[in-house]
Amino acid sequence: MVLSARHLNKYFYDPDTFQVLRDITFDVQAGEFMAIVGKSGCGKSTLLYLLSTMDTDYEGQIEMAGTNLTGRSQDFLAHFRNEHLGFVFQFHFLLPEFSALQNVMLPGQKLGKYPAHEIEERAMEKLRLIGMADYARKPASKLSGGQQQRVAIARALINDPTIIMGDEPTGNLDRANSENVFHIFKELASKGQTIITVTHDPDFAAGTDRIIEMSDGQIISGHENQVRQAG
């Protein structure tokens, strides 16, 4: 087990008190490729931000990689995120003037765990993994949307994270590029990478190992896709 969420409750207070997450409890196993789905406003992105430690204002407990993350300092959480989490968002957030390679290297440089030459070698390895090695020296601004998102995945992988978290990772892509991103995630999961994604794309969700469905801040179903497909 790489992630445990226990009795998570989350409130918004402006303009009125509103409970956005209600008693969320589940575990994630190593190598699991999981999708969180539900209608807009159901709380799925809020849940992802709690799990990512970017939002610490909640009730309950989150444990990841054997470490209790609830109540920790911002400095501790920032270092933990950089070492254990990789992020892929709907928009790639690459620095346009930097090359693909330089963008991928950034989290490795921030972590400071490896010497500069090794960070560059690791970045090239991740670009090869997602089929972008030939574009390593190209400025991010010169890449297509699909290519930029693949570079964002390589960037998420640079520190060999415990979990990759995706917030609508295919939400800004056409069907062909969405399928490319899905197949990269599927291949990574087959090699033991744990992946949690929030998605509106039913085809993307259907191909994952497990779907957690949310409604009104609660988990209303959560089961392996083999069971879903068999039924």
Secondary structure, DSSP 8 states (H G I E B T S, - for coil): --EEEEEEEEEE-SSS-EEEEEEEEEEE-TT-EEEEE-STTSSHHHHHHHHTTS----EEEEEETTEE-TT--HHHHHHHHHHHEEEEESS----TTSBHHHHHHHHHHHHT-S-HHHHHHHHHHHHHHTT-GGGTTSBGGGS-HHHHHHHHHHHHHTT--SEEEEESTTTTS-HHHHHHHHHHHHHHHHTT-EEEEE-S-HHHHHTSSEEEEEETTEEEEEEEHHHHHH-
